[in-house]
Amino acid sequence: MLHLSTIITRPVLAALALATVSVVAVHAEDAKPDPALANSLNANDKTAEQDPALLKKDAAVKIEDGKYIDADGHPTFHVTDDGKKLDWYSYSGYRRYHAECHVCHGPDGMGSTYAPALKDSLKHLSYEEFIGILVGGKQDVNAAEQKVMPAFGDNKNVMCYSDDLYVYLKARAAGAIGRIRPSDHEDKPDAAKKTEKECMGF
């Protein structure tokens, strides 16, 4: 039986997540990659599995309040210093992923025997689909197997960092970062501090 707080909280967080999607999913103006925002990757990292088409598609065209935005108006990654330095959101996503997701989906998005490799799923999942699955969960049931991802719409430790998770997994999918523990990152933007405080309620 669901508690009243869960019944109230899940729709509210789902509405907030979908509102965020509708605001962000506006095509970026002048959607051409900005050379100043180009990724500087580690060509020697064999765990990165770089995908040139995805790297091009996911390239940042602008930055807003410390968040990098792609040509579709969605958050994206920015890697510099020969792959050693991540933008704040990719770094935060790495931390959140390994706190909340890796038990099922494996370290570094590599998958496990009972949950898919998210580094592969994010090659084709859109931002809106990703947020929708986080909020509402997903079931894949057939005669051979049953895979169920729970809904995280009422879990602030996931939903308040949904963009961070998306950006980190997109970076893994495109091969911008490999199976590494990030050694450096950009400073936490003021906008990220404000959003976190408002979402987490502290």
C-alpha positions in Angstrom: 0.0 0.0 0.0 1.4 3.4 -1.0 1.8 6.1 1.7 0.0 9.4 1.1 3.4 11.2 0.7 4.3 8.9 -2.1 1.0 9.4 -3.8 1.4 13.1 -3.7 5.1 13.4 -4.3 5.4 11.1 -7.4 3.0 13.1 -9.5 4.5 16.4 -8.4 8.1 15.3 -9.3 6.9 13.8 -12.5 5.2 17.1 -13.4 8.4 19.0 -12.6 10.5 16.7 -14.7 8.2 16.9 -17.7 8.0 20.7 -17.3 11.8 20.8 -17.4 11.7 18.7 -20.5 9.2 21.0 -22.3 11.3 24.0 -21.4 14.6 22.5 -22.4 13.4 20.8 -25.6 13.5 24.0 -27.6 16.0 24.0 -30.4 19.1 26.1 -29.6 19.4 29.3 -31.5 22.1 29.2 -34.3 22.6 25.4 -33.7 26.1 25.2 -35.0 29.0 23.8 -32.9 31.0 26.5 -31.2 34.7 25.8 -31.8 35.4 27.2 -28.3 33.2 24.5 -26.8 34.7 21.6 -28.7 35.6 18.5 -26.7 39.2 17.6 -26.1 39.3 13.9 -25.7 41.9 11.3 -24.8 42.5 9.4 -28.1 44.5 6.8 -26.2 41.7 5.7 -23.9 40.6 2.4 -25.4 37.7 2.1 -22.9 36.0 5.2 -24.4 34.8 3.5 -27.7 34.5 6.9 -29.4 31.5 7.2 -31.8 32.3 10.1 -34.2 28.6 10.5 -35.3 27.4 10.8 -31.7 30.2 13.1 -30.7 29.2 15.4 -33.5 25.5 15.2 -32.7 26.0 15.8 -29.0 28.5 18.6 -29.5 27.7 21.7 -27.4 26.5 24.8 -29.3 26.2 27.1 -26.3 26.5 27.3 -22.6 23.8 28.6 -20.2 24.6 29.1 -16.5 27.4 26.6 -16.6 25.3 23.9 -18.5 26.3 22.9 -22.0 23.5 22.7 -24.5 23.4 20.7 -27.8 21.7 21.7 -31.1 18.4 20.2 -29.9 18.4 22.3 -26.8 19.2 19.4 -24.5 22.0 19.2 -21.9 25.2 17.7 -23.1 28.8 17.0 -21.9 32.0 19.0 -22.3 35.3 17.3 -21.8 38.6 19.1 -21.9 42.3 18.7 -21.1 42.8 15.6 -23.2 39.9 13.9 -21.5 41.0 14.7 -17.9 38.5 17.4 -17.1 34.7 17.1 -17.1 32.0 19.7 -17.0 30.3 19.9 -13.6 27.1 18.0 -14.7 29.1 15.1 -16.2 31.1 14.8 -13.1 28.0 15.0 -10.9 26.3 12.4 -13.1 29.3 10.1 -12.6 28.9 10.4 -8.8 25.1 10.0 -8.9 25.2 7.1 -11.2 27.6 5.2 -9.0 25.6 6.0 -5.9 22.1 5.1 -7.3 22.3 3.1 -10.6 25.4 1.0 -10.8 24.2 -1.9 -8.6 21.7 -2.9 -11.4 23.3 -1.3 -14.5 26.9 -2.1 -13.7 29.9 0.2 -13.2 30.4 2.9 -15.8 27.1 2.1 -17.5 28.4 -1.2 -18.7 25.3 -3.3 -17.9 24.9 -6.5 -15.9 23.2 -9.9 -16.3 19.8 -8.4 -15.4 19.9 -4.8 -16.5 21.0 -3.3 -19.8 24.2 -1.3 -20.5 23.0 2.3 -20.3 26.1 3.4 -22.3 24.4 1.6 -25.2 20.8 2.6 -24.4 21.8 6.3 -24.5 23.0 5.9 -28.1 19.3 5.9 -29.2 17.2 7.1 -26.2 16.1 10.7 -26.5 16.3 13.1 -23.5 12.5 13.0 -23.2 12.5 9.2 -23.2 15.2 9.0 -20.6 13.4 11.4 -18.2 10.1 9.5 -18.8 11.7 6.2 -17.9 13.3 7.7 -14.8 10.0 9.1 -13.7 7.7 6.2 -14.6 9.9 3.1 -14.8 9.8 0.5 -17.5 8.9 -3.1 -18.0 10.2 -5.5 -20.7 8.3 -8.8 -20.3 8.3 -11.7 -22.7 8.3 -15.5 -22.5 12.0 -15.7 -21.9 12.6 -13.0 -19.3 11.1 -10.2 -17.3 13.0 -7.0 -16.8 11.5 -4.3 -14.6 13.0 -0.9 -13.9 11.3 0.8 -10.9 9.9 4.3 -11.1 12.1 6.9 -9.5 9.6 9.8 -9.8 9.5 10.1 -6.0 13.2 9.6 -5.4 14.9 13.1 -5.0 18.4 11.5 -5.0 17.7 10.5 -8.6 15.2 13.1 -10.0 17.0 16.2 -8.7 20.0 15.0 -10.7 18.3 13.7 -13.8 20.2 16.0 -16.1 23.5 15.1 -14.5 22.8 11.3 -15.1 21.7 12.0 -18.6 24.8 14.0 -19.5 27.2 11.5 -17.9 25.6 8.5 -19.7 25.5 10.5 -23.0 29.2 11.1 -22.6 29.7 7.3 -22.1 27.5 6.5 -25.1 29.4 8.8 -27.4 32.8 7.6 -26.0 33.8 11.1 -24.8 34.9 9.5 -21.5 35.9 5.9 -20.8 35.9 3.8 -17.7 37.6 6.4 -15.6 37.3 8.0 -12.2 37.2 11.7 -13.2 40.4 13.4 -12.0 39.2 17.0 -12.6 36.0 18.9 -13.2 34.7 22.4 -13.7 33.4 24.3 -10.6 29.8 23.8 -9.6 27.8 26.5 -11.3 25.6 28.8 -9.1 22.6 27.6 -11.1 23.3 24.0 -10.2 23.6 25.0 -6.5 20.3 26.9 -6.7 18.4 24.0 -8.5 19.8 21.4 -6.1 18.7 23.5 -3.0 15.2 24.0 -4.4 14.7 20.4 -5.5 16.2 18.7 -2.4 14.6 21.2 0.0 17.6 22.3 1.9 
